[in-house]
């Protein structure tokens, strides 16, 4: 599982591709948030970052995406866009849970 890449990450993608081609039978998951939390109004879409990484890595079969849920949810079109991807993992950070009146964590 890789750390979250920057919005524009050609060096990250090239280094990842180098590792993908250098090691056989090694799976890499790129951690991508549903929404950029540092700038939710950013023009760049996290899916575009994933697509850039995947393209540089030539759609390598050992590369997959791990989606990280965020407290801000994207619009329905963005969610449907991710539905076309082979998401191997969903990361649910504890920071997005709230505590209800009974003291139980809820989403």
MARDOVEX-510023 format. One line per field, with one value per residue (C-alpha): residue number from 1; residue in one letter; x, y, z. Coordinates in nm, 3 decimals. Example, Ala and Ser with C-alpha at 12.3 -4.5 7.8 and 13.67 -1.06 7.14 Angstrom:
nr = [1 2]
rest = [a s]
px = [1.230 1.367]
py = [-0.450 -0.106]
pz = [0.780 0.714]
END
This chain:
nr = [1 2 3 4 5 6 7 8 9 10 11 12 13 14 15 16 17 18 19 20 21 22 23 24 25 26 27 28 29 30 31 32 33 34 35 36 37 38 39 40 41 42 43 44 45 46 47 48 49 50 51 52 53 54 55 56 57 58 59 60 61 62 63 64 65 66 67 68 69 70 71 72 73 74 75 76 77 78 79 80 81 82 83 84 85 86 87 88 89 90 91 92 93 94 95 96 97 98 99 100 101 102 103 104 105 106 107]
rest = [x x x x x x x x x x x x x x x x x x x x x x x x x x x x x x x x x x x x x x x x x x x x x x x x x x x x x x x x x x x x x x x x x x x x x x x x x x x x x x x x x x x x x x x x x x x x x x x x x x x x x x x x x x x]
px = [0.000 0.160 0.117 -0.126 0.049 0.049 -0.216 0.042 0.287 0.489 0.800 0.593 0.434 0.768 0.921 0.619 0.639 1.007 0.921 0.632 0.856 1.146 0.964 0.751 0.429 0.432 0.102 0.095 -0.211 -0.216 -0.399 -0.631 -0.883 -1.236 -1.191 -0.872 -0.916 -0.652 -0.849 -1.201 -1.261 -0.951 -0.999 -0.808 -1.012 -0.852 -0.964 -0.752 -0.449 -0.522 -0.565 -0.232 -0.049 -0.217 -0.133 0.236 0.245 0.093 -0.216 0.004 -0.196 -0.026 -0.140 -0.471 -0.640 -0.723 -0.993 -0.985 -1.322 -1.328 -1.571 -1.668 -1.838 -1.809 -2.106 -2.286 -2.108 -1.769 -1.884 -2.012 -1.679 -1.502 -1.757 -1.594 -1.257 -1.133 -1.112 -0.924 -0.951 -1.163 -0.996 -1.229 -1.029 -1.144 -1.143 -1.460 -1.670 -1.888 -2.009 -2.386 -2.585 -2.521 -2.146 -2.132 -1.923 -2.132 -2.064]
py = [0.000 0.323 0.660 0.907 1.059 1.429 1.556 1.570 1.286 1.181 1.090 0.880 0.696 0.631 0.498 0.276 0.143 0.069 -0.141 -0.312 -0.425 -0.511 -0.746 -1.034 -1.128 -0.818 -0.632 -0.255 -0.065 0.311 0.490 0.756 0.968 1.016 1.393 1.597 1.707 1.980 2.159 2.021 2.288 2.180 2.143 1.815 1.505 1.219 0.982 1.183 1.129 0.755 0.749 0.931 0.682 0.386 0.521 0.576 0.221 0.096 -0.049 -0.311 -0.609 -0.593 -0.234 -0.157 0.123 0.152 0.417 0.619 0.749 1.112 1.307 1.508 1.289 1.366 1.405 1.101 1.122 1.091 0.792 0.622 0.692 0.495 0.216 0.128 0.066 -0.254 -0.120 -0.377 -0.201 0.064 0.251 0.392 0.623 0.648 1.027 1.028 0.859 1.071 0.980 0.962 1.044 0.694 0.734 0.485 0.572 0.612 0.723]
pz = [0.000 -0.113 0.057 -0.099 -0.402 -0.482 -0.724 -1.001 -0.948 -1.253 -1.051 -0.809 -1.101 -1.273 -0.951 -0.895 -1.251 -1.203 -0.898 -1.075 -1.357 -1.128 -0.893 -1.014 -0.836 -0.618 -0.583 -0.530 -0.413 -0.460 -0.182 -0.330 -0.134 -0.266 -0.226 -0.180 0.182 0.163 -0.112 -0.173 -0.441 -0.638 -1.009 -1.010 -0.941 -0.739 -1.015 -1.261 -1.036 -1.028 -1.405 -1.454 -1.229 -1.398 -1.744 -1.662 -1.524 -1.850 -1.677 -1.506 -1.380 -1.038 -0.977 -0.808 -0.618 -0.248 -0.198 0.121 0.236 0.344 0.561 0.251 -0.005 -0.377 -0.608 -0.751 -1.087 -0.916 -0.711 -1.028 -1.199 -0.926 -0.970 -1.302 -1.134 -0.975 -0.621 -0.411 -0.076 0.095 0.379 0.645 0.874 1.234 1.203 0.990 1.261 1.490 1.837 1.877 2.194 2.331 2.288 2.001 1.693 1.376 1.019]
END
